[in-house]
Amino acid sequence: MLMCRDLARISSDYIDGKLSTADSLSVKMHMLMCKDCRSFIGNLRESVRLMKGHSDYRINEDYAQRLDQAVDQALNSSERH
Ligand SMILES: [Zn+2]
């Protein structure tokens, strides 16, 4: 299982969409269980977005938003007891 420190180490690659499908799935699974890392990724993603400005980052940002929506949906369904 991915640990918080592992997630922190690969978080920038995750945000850039550079991780393999298996690795990014591990990150998503971790974020489902760990709200600290969810907010960490969210803050990091926002920082990266601000730094990169009007570059060609939009494609990866869309990808990241789709991941976010998937995580949100999974969170909502898992918390609906
Ligand atoms: Zn964590």
PDB file of the backbone (N, CA, C, O) and the ligand in Angstrom, with CONECT records:
HET     ZN  A 101       1
ATOM      1  N   MET A   1       0.847  -1.206   0.000  1.00  0.00           N
ATOM      2  CA  MET A   1       0.000   0.000   0.000  1.00  0.00           C
ATOM      3  C   MET A   1       0.874   1.245   0.000  1.00  0.00           C
ATOM      4  O   MET A   1       1.887   1.309   0.697  1.00  0.00           O
ATOM      5  N   LEU A   2       0.477   2.218  -0.778  1.00  0.00           N
ATOM      6  CA  LEU A   2       1.213   3.473  -0.876  1.00  0.00           C
ATOM      7  C   LEU A   2       1.146   4.226   0.458  1.00  0.00           C
ATOM      8  O   LEU A   2       0.073   4.365   1.044  1.00  0.00           O
ATOM      9  N   MET A   3       2.285   4.704   0.926  1.00  0.00           N
ATOM     10  CA  MET A   3       2.326   5.482   2.157  1.00  0.00           C
ATOM     11  C   MET A   3       2.326   6.974   1.825  1.00  0.00           C
ATOM     12  O   MET A   3       2.592   7.369   0.690  1.00  0.00           O
ATOM     13  N   CYS A   4       2.021   7.796   2.836  1.00  0.00           N
ATOM     14  CA  CYS A   4       1.959   9.242   2.621  1.00  0.00           C
ATOM     15  C   CYS A   4       3.283   9.765   2.063  1.00  0.00           C
ATOM     16  O   CYS A   4       3.289  10.600   1.159  1.00  0.00           O
ATOM     17  N   ARG A   5       4.395   9.281   2.596  1.00  0.00           N
ATOM     18  CA  ARG A   5       5.682   9.789   2.119  1.00  0.00           C
ATOM     19  C   ARG A   5       5.942   9.360   0.678  1.00  0.00           C
ATOM     20  O   ARG A   5       6.584  10.084  -0.083  1.00  0.00           O
ATOM     21  N   ASP A   6       5.435   8.166   0.300  1.00  0.00           N
ATOM     22  CA  ASP A   6       5.571   7.736  -1.091  1.00  0.00           C
ATOM     23  C   ASP A   6       4.753   8.641  -2.009  1.00  0.00           C
ATOM     24  O   ASP A   6       5.199   9.036  -3.087  1.00  0.00           O
ATOM     25  N   LEU A   7       3.556   8.952  -1.552  1.00  0.00           N
ATOM     26  CA  LEU A   7       2.704   9.822  -2.350  1.00  0.00           C
ATOM     27  C   LEU A   7       3.347  11.190  -2.524  1.00  0.00           C
ATOM     28  O   LEU A   7       3.316  11.760  -3.615  1.00  0.00           O
ATOM     29  N   ALA A   8       3.926  11.719  -1.454  1.00  0.00           N
ATOM     30  CA  ALA A   8       4.574  13.022  -1.541  1.00  0.00           C
ATOM     31  C   ALA A   8       5.724  12.980  -2.553  1.00  0.00           C
ATOM     32  O   ALA A   8       5.953  13.942  -3.287  1.00  0.00           O
ATOM     33  N   ARG A   9       6.435  11.863  -2.580  1.00  0.00           N
ATOM     34  CA  ARG A   9       7.600  11.735  -3.465  1.00  0.00           C
ATOM     35  C   ARG A   9       7.177  11.750  -4.936  1.00  0.00           C
ATOM     36  O   ARG A   9       7.877  12.323  -5.771  1.00  0.00           O
ATOM     37  N   ILE A  10       6.035  11.125  -5.264  1.00  0.00           N
ATOM     38  CA  ILE A  10       5.630  11.024  -6.667  1.00  0.00           C
ATOM     39  C   ILE A  10       4.526  11.997  -7.027  1.00  0.00           C
ATOM     40  O   ILE A  10       3.987  11.951  -8.133  1.00  0.00           O
ATOM     41  N   SER A  11       4.182  12.889  -6.086  1.00  0.00           N
ATOM     42  CA  SER A  11       3.014  13.739  -6.285  1.00  0.00           C
ATOM     43  C   SER A  11       3.164  14.647  -7.504  1.00  0.00           C
ATOM     44  O   SER A  11       2.194  14.874  -8.228  1.00  0.00           O
ATOM     45  N   SER A  12       4.382  15.172  -7.740  1.00  0.00           N
ATOM     46  CA  SER A  12       4.538  16.097  -8.872  1.00  0.00           C
ATOM     47  C   SER A  12       4.390  15.344 -10.190  1.00  0.00           C
ATOM     48  O   SER A  12       3.826  15.870 -11.149  1.00  0.00           O
ATOM     49  N   ASP A  13       4.900  14.104 -10.238  1.00  0.00           N
ATOM     50  CA  ASP A  13       4.703  13.300 -11.439  1.00  0.00           C
ATOM     51  C   ASP A  13       3.228  12.968 -11.626  1.00  0.00           C
ATOM     52  O   ASP A  13       2.727  12.931 -12.749  1.00  0.00           O
ATOM     53  N   TYR A  14       2.545  12.728 -10.521  1.00  0.00           N
ATOM     54  CA  TYR A  14       1.108  12.446 -10.588  1.00  0.00           C
ATOM     55  C   TYR A  14       0.366  13.628 -11.200  1.00  0.00           C
ATOM     56  O   TYR A  14      -0.474  13.457 -12.084  1.00  0.00           O
ATOM     57  N   ILE A  15       0.685  14.831 -10.719  1.00  0.00           N
ATOM     58  CA  ILE A  15       0.003  16.027 -11.199  1.00  0.00           C
ATOM     59  C   ILE A  15       0.338  16.288 -12.667  1.00  0.00           C
ATOM     60  O   ILE A  15      -0.499  16.768 -13.432  1.00  0.00           O
ATOM     61  N   ASP A  16       1.564  15.966 -13.041  1.00  0.00           N
ATOM     62  CA  ASP A  16       1.961  16.161 -14.442  1.00  0.00           C
ATOM     63  C   ASP A  16       1.446  15.054 -15.348  1.00  0.00           C
ATOM     64  O   ASP A  16       1.646  15.107 -16.561  1.00  0.00           O
ATOM     65  N   GLY A  17       0.786  14.054 -14.777  1.00  0.00           N
ATOM     66  CA  GLY A  17       0.266  12.958 -15.580  1.00  0.00           C
ATOM     67  C   GLY A  17       1.354  12.028 -16.089  1.00  0.00           C
ATOM     68  O   GLY A  17       1.172  11.357 -17.105  1.00  0.00           O
ATOM     69  N   LYS A  18       2.492  11.982 -15.385  1.00  0.00           N
ATOM     70  CA  LYS A  18       3.625  11.180 -15.843  1.00  0.00           C
ATOM     71  C   LYS A  18       3.638   9.774 -15.248  1.00  0.00           C
ATOM     72  O   LYS A  18       4.419   8.924 -15.674  1.00  0.00           O
ATOM     73  N   LEU A  19       2.785   9.535 -14.277  1.00  0.00           N
ATOM     74  CA  LEU A  19       2.806   8.224 -13.644  1.00  0.00           C
ATOM     75  C   LEU A  19       2.168   7.179 -14.550  1.00  0.00           C
ATOM     76  O   LEU A  19       1.331   7.493 -15.396  1.00  0.00           O
ATOM     77  N   SER A  20       2.577   5.947 -14.357  1.00  0.00           N
ATOM     78  CA  SER A  20       1.905   4.859 -15.056  1.00  0.00           C
ATOM     79  C   SER A  20       0.471   4.747 -14.551  1.00  0.00           C
ATOM     80  O   SER A  20       0.126   5.293 -13.503  1.00  0.00           O
ATOM     81  N   THR A  21      -0.348   4.040 -15.302  1.00  0.00           N
ATOM     82  CA  THR A  21      -1.737   3.859 -14.884  1.00  0.00           C
ATOM     83  C   THR A  21      -1.805   3.216 -13.505  1.00  0.00           C
ATOM     84  O   THR A  21      -2.614   3.617 -12.668  1.00  0.00           O
ATOM     85  N   ALA A  22      -0.957   2.220 -13.267  1.00  0.00           N
ATOM     86  CA  ALA A  22      -0.983   1.520 -11.978  1.00  0.00           C
ATOM     87  C   ALA A  22      -0.583   2.465 -10.843  1.00  0.00           C
ATOM     88  O   ALA A  22      -1.198   2.460  -9.777  1.00  0.00           O
ATOM     89  N   ASP A  23       0.462   3.282 -11.083  1.00  0.00           N
ATOM     90  CA  ASP A  23       0.923   4.189 -10.031  1.00  0.00           C
ATOM     91  C   ASP A  23      -0.117   5.270  -9.743  1.00  0.00           C
ATOM     92  O   ASP A  23      -0.372   5.593  -8.583  1.00  0.00           O
ATOM     93  N   SER A  24      -0.713   5.828 -10.790  1.00  0.00           N
ATOM     94  CA  SER A  24      -1.692   6.874 -10.547  1.00  0.00           C
ATOM     95  C   SER A  24      -2.936   6.286  -9.878  1.00  0.00           C
ATOM     96  O   SER A  24      -3.611   6.972  -9.110  1.00  0.00           O
ATOM     97  N   LEU A  25      -3.234   5.035 -10.163  1.00  0.00           N
ATOM     98  CA  LEU A  25      -4.342   4.375  -9.467  1.00  0.00           C
ATOM     99  C   LEU A  25      -4.008   4.214  -7.982  1.00  0.00           C
ATOM    100  O   LEU A  25      -4.873   4.379  -7.121  1.00  0.00           O
ATOM    101  N   SER A  26      -2.747   3.889  -7.693  1.00  0.00           N
ATOM    102  CA  SER A  26      -2.332   3.773  -6.294  1.00  0.00           C
ATOM    103  C   SER A  26      -2.498   5.099  -5.573  1.00  0.00           C
ATOM    104  O   SER A  26      -2.938   5.144  -4.424  1.00  0.00           O
ATOM    105  N   VAL A  27      -2.134   6.196  -6.269  1.00  0.00           N
ATOM    106  CA  VAL A  27      -2.291   7.526  -5.678  1.00  0.00           C
ATOM    107  C   VAL A  27      -3.766   7.797  -5.408  1.00  0.00           C
ATOM    108  O   VAL A  27      -4.128   8.288  -4.338  1.00  0.00           O
ATOM    109  N   LYS A  28      -4.617   7.476  -6.382  1.00  0.00           N
ATOM    110  CA  LYS A  28      -6.047   7.734  -6.201  1.00  0.00           C
ATOM    111  C   LYS A  28      -6.606   6.908  -5.046  1.00  0.00           C
ATOM    112  O   LYS A  28      -7.392   7.406  -4.239  1.00  0.00           O
ATOM    113  N   MET A  29      -6.196   5.641  -4.974  1.00  0.00           N
ATOM    114  CA  MET A  29      -6.683   4.796  -3.892  1.00  0.00           C
ATOM    115  C   MET A  29      -6.250   5.346  -2.537  1.00  0.00           C
ATOM    116  O   MET A  29      -7.014   5.322  -1.572  1.00  0.00           O
ATOM    117  N   HIS A  30      -5.009   5.843  -2.479  1.00  0.00           N
ATOM    118  CA  HIS A  30      -4.525   6.419  -1.227  1.00  0.00           C
ATOM    119  C   HIS A  30      -5.353   7.652  -0.866  1.00  0.00           C
ATOM    120  O   HIS A  30      -5.717   7.848   0.294  1.00  0.00           O
ATOM    121  N   MET A  31      -5.644   8.479  -1.872  1.00  0.00           N
ATOM    122  CA  MET A  31      -6.380   9.711  -1.585  1.00  0.00           C
ATOM    123  C   MET A  31      -7.804   9.417  -1.126  1.00  0.00           C
ATOM    124  O   MET A  31      -8.403  10.206  -0.396  1.00  0.00           O
ATOM    125  N   LEU A  32      -8.342   8.276  -1.560  1.00  0.00           N
ATOM    126  CA  LEU A  32      -9.673   7.907  -1.083  1.00  0.00           C
ATOM    127  C   LEU A  32      -9.678   7.725   0.425  1.00  0.00           C
ATOM    128  O   LEU A  32     -10.668   8.022   1.093  1.00  0.00           O
ATOM    129  N   MET A  33      -8.573   7.238   0.953  1.00  0.00           N
ATOM    130  CA  MET A  33      -8.504   6.906   2.378  1.00  0.00           C
ATOM    131  C   MET A  33      -7.843   7.985   3.206  1.00  0.00           C
ATOM    132  O   MET A  33      -7.948   7.975   4.433  1.00  0.00           O
ATOM    133  N   CYS A  34      -7.159   8.921   2.554  1.00  0.00           N
ATOM    134  CA  CYS A  34      -6.314   9.855   3.287  1.00  0.00           C
ATOM    135  C   CYS A  34      -6.642  11.282   2.846  1.00  0.00           C
ATOM    136  O   CYS A  34      -6.184  11.742   1.800  1.00  0.00           O
ATOM    137  N   LYS A  35      -7.433  11.964   3.653  1.00  0.00           N
ATOM    138  CA  LYS A  35      -7.829  13.321   3.284  1.00  0.00           C
ATOM    139  C   LYS A  35      -6.651  14.291   3.361  1.00  0.00           C
ATOM    140  O   LYS A  35      -6.638  15.306   2.664  1.00  0.00           O
ATOM    141  N   ASP A  36      -5.675  13.988   4.196  1.00  0.00           N
ATOM    142  CA  ASP A  36      -4.488  14.840   4.254  1.00  0.00           C
ATOM    143  C   ASP A  36      -3.796  14.888   2.901  1.00  0.00           C
ATOM    144  O   ASP A  36      -3.428  15.958   2.415  1.00  0.00           O
ATOM    145  N   CYS A  37      -3.626  13.722   2.300  1.00  0.00           N
ATOM    146  CA  CYS A  37      -2.957  13.678   1.010  1.00  0.00           C
ATOM    147  C   CYS A  37      -3.846  14.265  -0.082  1.00  0.00           C
ATOM    148  O   CYS A  37      -3.345  14.853  -1.040  1.00  0.00           O
ATOM    149  N   ARG A  38      -5.147  14.113   0.054  1.00  0.00           N
ATOM    150  CA  ARG A  38      -6.059  14.739  -0.910  1.00  0.00           C
ATOM    151  C   ARG A  38      -5.878  16.249  -0.910  1.00  0.00           C
ATOM    152  O   ARG A  38      -5.768  16.862  -1.971  1.00  0.00           O
ATOM    153  N   SER A  39      -5.846  16.853   0.276  1.00  0.00           N
ATOM    154  CA  SER A  39      -5.682  18.300   0.321  1.00  0.00           C
ATOM    155  C   SER A  39      -4.267  18.686  -0.079  1.00  0.00           C
ATOM    156  O   SER A  39      -4.043  19.747  -0.662  1.00  0.00           O
ATOM    157  N   PHE A  40      -3.309  17.810   0.241  1.00  0.00           N
ATOM    158  CA  PHE A  40      -1.925  18.068  -0.171  1.00  0.00           C
ATOM    159  C   PHE A  40      -1.823  18.116  -1.691  1.00  0.00           C
ATOM    160  O   PHE A  40      -1.241  19.045  -2.251  1.00  0.00           O
ATOM    161  N   ILE A  41      -2.384  17.122  -2.351  1.00  0.00           N
ATOM    162  CA  ILE A  41      -2.363  17.095  -3.812  1.00  0.00           C
ATOM    163  C   ILE A  41      -3.106  18.299  -4.377  1.00  0.00           C
ATOM    164  O   ILE A  41      -2.659  18.920  -5.341  1.00  0.00           O
ATOM    165  N   GLY A  42      -4.243  18.621  -3.768  1.00  0.00           N
ATOM    166  CA  GLY A  42      -5.019  19.759  -4.259  1.00  0.00           C
ATOM    167  C   GLY A  42      -4.238  21.056  -4.168  1.00  0.00           C
ATOM    168  O   GLY A  42      -4.239  21.857  -5.103  1.00  0.00           O
ATOM    169  N   ASN A  43      -3.568  21.262  -3.039  1.00  0.00           N
ATOM    170  CA  ASN A  43      -2.775  22.470  -2.875  1.00  0.00           C
ATOM    171  C   ASN A  43      -1.594  22.494  -3.843  1.00  0.00           C
ATOM    172  O   ASN A  43      -1.276  23.527  -4.430  1.00  0.00           O
ATOM    173  N   LEU A  44      -0.955  21.340  -3.996  1.00  0.00           N
ATOM    174  CA  LEU A  44       0.198  21.262  -4.889  1.00  0.00           C
ATOM    175  C   LEU A  44      -0.226  21.520  -6.329  1.00  0.00           C
ATOM    176  O   LEU A  44       0.462  22.214  -7.078  1.00  0.00           O
ATOM    177  N   ARG A  45      -1.367  20.952  -6.705  1.00  0.00           N
ATOM    178  CA  ARG A  45      -1.864  21.136  -8.062  1.00  0.00           C
ATOM    179  C   ARG A  45      -2.159  22.615  -8.339  1.00  0.00           C
ATOM    180  O   ARG A  45      -1.860  23.136  -9.413  1.00  0.00           O
ATOM    181  N   GLU A  46      -2.747  23.266  -7.349  1.00  0.00           N
ATOM    182  CA  GLU A  46      -3.042  24.689  -7.507  1.00  0.00           C
ATOM    183  C   GLU A  46      -1.748  25.496  -7.633  1.00  0.00           C
ATOM    184  O   GLU A  46      -1.663  26.415  -8.447  1.00  0.00           O
ATOM    185  N   SER A  47      -0.748  25.152  -6.831  1.00  0.00           N
ATOM    186  CA  SER A  47       0.541  25.843  -6.904  1.00  0.00           C
ATOM    187  C   SER A  47       1.167  25.669  -8.279  1.00  0.00           C
ATOM    188  O   SER A  47       1.667  26.624  -8.873  1.00  0.00           O
ATOM    189  N   VAL A  48       1.132  24.434  -8.778  1.00  0.00           N
ATOM    190  CA  VAL A  48       1.711  24.154 -10.096  1.00  0.00           C
ATOM    191  C   VAL A  48       0.969  24.934 -11.168  1.00  0.00           C
ATOM    192  O   VAL A  48       1.579  25.482 -12.086  1.00  0.00           O
ATOM    193  N   ARG A  49      -0.356  24.979 -11.044  1.00  0.00           N
ATOM    194  CA  ARG A  49      -1.161  25.692 -12.041  1.00  0.00           C
ATOM    195  C   ARG A  49      -0.775  27.169 -12.067  1.00  0.00           C
ATOM    196  O   ARG A  49      -0.617  27.760 -13.135  1.00  0.00           O
ATOM    197  N   LEU A  50      -0.627  27.757 -10.881  1.00  0.00           N
ATOM    198  CA  LEU A  50      -0.279  29.170 -10.809  1.00  0.00           C
ATOM    199  C   LEU A  50       1.113  29.417 -11.367  1.00  0.00           C
ATOM    200  O   LEU A  50       1.350  30.426 -12.030  1.00  0.00           O
ATOM    201  N   MET A  51       2.048  28.485 -11.098  1.00  0.00           N
ATOM    202  CA  MET A  51       3.418  28.655 -11.581  1.00  0.00           C
ATOM    203  C   MET A  51       3.480  28.556 -13.094  1.00  0.00           C
ATOM    204  O   MET A  51       4.199  29.307 -13.752  1.00  0.00           O
ATOM    205  N   LYS A  52       2.712  27.614 -13.637  1.00  0.00           N
ATOM    206  CA  LYS A  52       2.829  27.351 -15.070  1.00  0.00           C
ATOM    207  C   LYS A  52       2.033  28.342 -15.910  1.00  0.00           C
ATOM    208  O   LYS A  52       2.258  28.465 -17.114  1.00  0.00           O
ATOM    209  N   GLY A  53       1.109  29.044 -15.276  1.00  0.00           N
ATOM    210  CA  GLY A  53       0.387  30.095 -15.970  1.00  0.00           C
ATOM    211  C   GLY A  53      -0.287  29.611 -17.232  1.00  0.00           C
ATOM    212  O   GLY A  53      -1.057  28.651 -17.205  1.00  0.00           O
ATOM    213  N   HIS A  54       0.001  30.279 -18.345  1.00  0.00           N
ATOM    214  CA  HIS A  54      -0.693  30.001 -19.593  1.00  0.00           C
ATOM    215  C   HIS A  54       0.091  29.046 -20.488  1.00  0.00           C
ATOM    216  O   HIS A  54       0.047  29.161 -21.713  1.00  0.00           O
ATOM    217  N   SER A  55       0.791  28.125 -19.889  1.00  0.00           N
ATOM    218  CA  SER A  55       1.521  27.151 -20.688  1.00  0.00           C
ATOM    219  C   SER A  55       0.555  26.108 -21.257  1.00  0.00           C
ATOM    220  O   SER A  55      -0.664  26.281 -21.220  1.00  0.00           O
ATOM    221  N   ASP A  56       1.111  25.051 -21.771  1.00  0.00           N
ATOM    222  CA  ASP A  56       0.263  23.990 -22.340  1.00  0.00           C
ATOM    223  C   ASP A  56      -0.179  23.009 -21.266  1.00  0.00           C
ATOM    224  O   ASP A  56      -0.401  21.830 -21.543  1.00  0.00           O
ATOM    225  N   TYR A  57      -0.303  23.492 -20.062  1.00  0.00           N
ATOM    226  CA  TYR A  57      -0.622  22.617 -18.948  1.00  0.00           C
ATOM    227  C   TYR A  57      -2.094  22.216 -18.933  1.00  0.00           C
ATOM    228  O   TYR A  57      -2.488  21.336 -18.167  1.00  0.00           O
ATOM    229  N   ARG A  58      -2.902  22.848 -19.765  1.00  0.00           N
ATOM    230  CA  ARG A  58      -4.349  22.665 -19.683  1.00  0.00           C
ATOM    231  C   ARG A  58      -4.757  21.201 -19.866  1.00  0.00           C
ATOM    232  O   ARG A  58      -5.696  20.726 -19.228  1.00  0.00           O
ATOM    233  N   ILE A  59      -4.045  20.497 -20.740  1.00  0.00           N
ATOM    234  CA  ILE A  59      -4.406  19.099 -20.989  1.00  0.00           C
ATOM    235  C   ILE A  59      -4.290  18.296 -19.710  1.00  0.00           C
ATOM    236  O   ILE A  59      -5.203  17.555 -19.348  1.00  0.00           O
ATOM    237  N   ASN A  60      -3.157  18.445 -19.021  1.00  0.00           N
ATOM    238  CA  ASN A  60      -2.981  17.694 -17.791  1.00  0.00           C
ATOM    239  C   ASN A  60      -3.928  18.175 -16.702  1.00  0.00           C
ATOM    240  O   ASN A  60      -4.364  17.391 -15.858  1.00  0.00           O
ATOM    241  N   GLU A  61      -4.245  19.463 -16.721  1.00  0.00           N
ATOM    242  CA  GLU A  61      -5.183  19.982 -15.737  1.00  0.00           C
ATOM    243  C   GLU A  61      -6.559  19.350 -15.926  1.00  0.00           C
ATOM    244  O   GLU A  61      -7.222  18.994 -14.952  1.00  0.00           O
ATOM    245  N   ASP A  62      -6.981  19.214 -17.162  1.00  0.00           N
ATOM    246  CA  ASP A  62      -8.256  18.536 -17.425  1.00  0.00           C
ATOM    247  C   ASP A  62      -8.215  17.096 -16.935  1.00  0.00           C
ATOM    248  O   ASP A  62      -9.170  16.595 -16.340  1.00  0.00           O
ATOM    249  N   TYR A  63      -7.096  16.448 -17.196  1.00  0.00           N
ATOM    250  CA  TYR A  63      -6.920  15.077 -16.735  1.00  0.00           C
ATOM    251  C   TYR A  63      -7.016  15.022 -15.222  1.00  0.00           C
ATOM    252  O   TYR A  63      -7.667  14.140 -14.663  1.00  0.00           O
ATOM    253  N   ALA A  64      -6.365  15.967 -14.566  1.00  0.00           N
ATOM    254  CA  ALA A  64      -6.381  15.995 -13.109  1.00  0.00           C
ATOM    255  C   ALA A  64      -7.789  16.247 -12.592  1.00  0.00           C
ATOM    256  O   ALA A  64      -8.197  15.665 -11.587  1.00  0.00           O
ATOM    257  N   GLN A  65      -8.529  17.106 -13.272  1.00  0.00           N
ATOM    258  CA  GLN A  65      -9.896  17.384 -12.821  1.00  0.00           C
ATOM    259  C   GLN A  65     -10.780  16.155 -12.975  1.00  0.00           C
ATOM    260  O   GLN A  65     -11.656  15.909 -12.147  1.00  0.00           O
ATOM    261  N   ARG A  66     -10.553  15.391 -14.025  1.00  0.00           N
ATOM    262  CA  ARG A  66     -11.343  14.154 -14.176  1.00  0.00           C
ATOM    263  C   ARG A  66     -11.006  13.184 -13.048  1.00  0.00           C
ATOM    264  O   ARG A  66     -11.890  12.510 -12.519  1.00  0.00           O
ATOM    265  N   LEU A  67      -9.737  13.114 -12.684  1.00  0.00           N
ATOM    266  CA  LEU A  67      -9.355  12.267 -11.557  1.00  0.00           C
ATOM    267  C   LEU A  67     -10.024  12.755 -10.286  1.00  0.00           C
ATOM    268  O   LEU A  67     -10.522  11.964  -9.484  1.00  0.00           O
ATOM    269  N   ASP A  68     -10.028  14.073 -10.114  1.00  0.00           N
ATOM    270  CA  ASP A  68     -10.657  14.651  -8.934  1.00  0.00           C
ATOM    271  C   ASP A  68     -12.121  14.265  -8.850  1.00  0.00           C
ATOM    272  O   ASP A  68     -12.613  13.880  -7.789  1.00  0.00           O
ATOM    273  N   GLN A  69     -12.814  14.369  -9.973  1.00  0.00           N
ATOM    274  CA  GLN A  69     -14.231  14.033  -9.991  1.00  0.00           C
ATOM    275  C   GLN A  69     -14.439  12.560  -9.654  1.00  0.00           C
ATOM    276  O   GLN A  69     -15.377  12.206  -8.939  1.00  0.00           O
ATOM    277  N   ALA A  70     -13.563  11.707 -10.169  1.00  0.00           N
ATOM    278  CA  ALA A  70     -13.685  10.277  -9.872  1.00  0.00           C
ATOM    279  C   ALA A  70     -13.487  10.027  -8.382  1.00  0.00           C
ATOM    280  O   ALA A  70     -14.198   9.226  -7.775  1.00  0.00           O
ATOM    281  N   VAL A  71     -12.507  10.725  -7.801  1.00  0.00           N
ATOM    282  CA  VAL A  71     -12.258  10.570  -6.373  1.00  0.00           C
ATOM    283  C   VAL A  71     -13.434  11.097  -5.566  1.00  0.00           C
ATOM    284  O   VAL A  71     -13.862  10.468  -4.598  1.00  0.00           O
ATOM    285  N   ASP A  72     -13.955  12.248  -5.964  1.00  0.00           N
ATOM    286  CA  ASP A  72     -15.099  12.813  -5.252  1.00  0.00           C
ATOM    287  C   ASP A  72     -16.293  11.863  -5.295  1.00  0.00           C
ATOM    288  O   ASP A  72     -16.959  11.643  -4.284  1.00  0.00           O
ATOM    289  N   GLN A  73     -16.552  11.311  -6.460  1.00  0.00           N
ATOM    290  CA  GLN A  73     -17.674  10.391  -6.579  1.00  0.00           C
ATOM    291  C   GLN A  73     -17.472   9.170  -5.700  1.00  0.00           C
ATOM    292  O   GLN A  73     -18.404   8.703  -5.046  1.00  0.00           O
ATOM    293  N   ALA A  74     -16.260   8.661  -5.690  1.00  0.00           N
ATOM    294  CA  ALA A  74     -15.978   7.487  -4.859  1.00  0.00           C
ATOM    295  C   ALA A  74     -16.110   7.831  -3.382  1.00  0.00           C
ATOM    296  O   ALA A  74     -16.629   7.040  -2.594  1.00  0.00           O
ATOM    297  N   LEU A  75     -15.632   9.028  -3.012  1.00  0.00           N
ATOM    298  CA  LEU A  75     -15.761   9.466  -1.630  1.00  0.00           C
ATOM    299  C   LEU A  75     -17.233   9.597  -1.239  1.00  0.00           C
ATOM    300  O   LEU A  75     -17.642   9.142  -0.170  1.00  0.00           O
ATOM    301  N   ASN A  76     -18.011  10.212  -2.096  1.00  0.00           N
ATOM    302  CA  ASN A  76     -19.424  10.401  -1.791  1.00  0.00           C
ATOM    303  C   ASN A  76     -20.130   9.068  -1.612  1.00  0.00           C
ATOM    304  O   ASN A  76     -20.917   8.892  -0.682  1.00  0.00           O
ATOM    305  N   SER A  77     -19.846   8.135  -2.505  1.00  0.00           N
ATOM    306  CA  SER A  77     -20.545   6.864  -2.413  1.00  0.00           C
ATOM    307  C   SER A  77     -20.061   6.066  -1.200  1.00  0.00           C
ATOM    308  O   SER A  77     -20.836   5.322  -0.600  1.00  0.00           O
ATOM    309  N   SER A  78     -18.769   6.220  -0.832  1.00  0.00           N
ATOM    310  CA  SER A  78     -18.269   5.455   0.307  1.00  0.00           C
ATOM    311  C   SER A  78     -18.739   6.064   1.622  1.00  0.00           C
ATOM    312  O   SER A  78     -18.812   5.364   2.632  1.00  0.00           O
ATOM    313  N   GLU A  79     -19.057   7.352   1.626  1.00  0.00           N
ATOM    314  CA  GLU A  79     -19.481   7.992   2.871  1.00  0.00           C
ATOM    315  C   GLU A  79     -21.007   7.957   3.038  1.00  0.00           C
ATOM    316  O   GLU A  79     -21.542   8.396   4.056  1.00  0.00           O
ATOM    317  N   ARG A  80     -21.688   7.433   2.028  1.00  0.00           N
ATOM    318  CA  ARG A  80     -23.153   7.412   2.084  1.00  0.00           C
ATOM    319  C   ARG A  80     -23.603   6.104   2.723  1.00  0.00           C
ATOM    320  O   ARG A  80     -23.982   5.158   2.033  1.00  0.00           O
ATOM    321  N   HIS A  81     -23.557   6.066   4.036  1.00  0.00           N
ATOM    322  CA  HIS A  81     -23.943   4.834   4.745  1.00  0.00           C
ATOM    323  C   HIS A  81     -25.371   4.900   5.220  1.00  0.00           C
ATOM    324  O   HIS A  81     -25.862   3.953   5.834  1.00  0.00           O
TER     325      HIS A  81
HETATM  326 ZN    ZN A 101      -1.687  10.047   2.968  1.00  0.00          ZN2+
END
